[in-house]
């Protein structure tokens, strides 16, 4: 029987995340790390660090935040939950528990964005949810660019809108500075 439990021990959290390579869980990213949760807390966000257990064994994690938005508060589990989405029982339990948490937190909805292609998600998730283009900003698809070319050639390979945005930023005085000086962060 599955159970959600709050995890308060960084080493338990990180051990699970670091040991997922090659396992059946969805891929992990730094956005599901313990330290990302610390960063979010320092930004004033309410953070949930939830472990999904089968007995004493951790079978999944879900790091999420409560997001107060103009159109209604919601819970966001970005790049998560980290579970085996092919396990129908686990997926159903996870979605059900997140819905309960959403109601408890007076959220309008719960947004999850696991690192799984939409067409590979279980039918349950597709039936009870919908993809959100408006908030699809989790870099689920990336572009690898060979930087051995000239700036002119690099720009020529980009979309017209990307070239426009780069040139506009230059005109606005945006500078890119490479440094190891921590004072520059200010």
Steps between C-alpha positions, in 0.01 A plus 500: 500500500637838402526796735607865474734621775683826543878459481707720730839336448713633212712184479191277458371729223830533315583128530175414322554761225864403442417128475237534226732469201386203292197429719132510404427843645465803278830684444608746767627856482644750744148643536408195709812533720498584868704815439250627242239476776725710724530758223120513462456539877743794497279655232213484751320204343331223693682179406375141519756219519293187465624144494285227351551178692409137449541378857843630604633523142501838324355455151468865405550863595311819432646843572236765451402854587184690575474778244280801580392628159257772389267243348510271801745317719633170370754232591787445259712185490747608231692213336315263729380294664792263450329160482464203267218636281459156344380367837127574462421444870783731614406766243132492606594519868739791441249703298225430755717609794616816324135590433424451872794722590376762254158505668659517845711799388197672337665481159304549180701226332816292523754531220746220444759487225689172526789451262301252295375552146127577508418210268677260742300603806234258625149540360382598851713813496398598148133452591511706819730776375602700198830633369548868571672693223473825696731367771707259292833655595682211662747455212369154427649530154843653457726592213867406491702758311856448379686815612803440276340713227515874445239726660354566155460126429351437844241773450419366152406161656255661742135575444417850380333585836807386693731717288262793548497453879879486516541816293232679701678410826826636360332828405354524852851473645482145634854379569622146549789486745688185597645520851573301813464810719210433741453875551379526141187306596378809679 
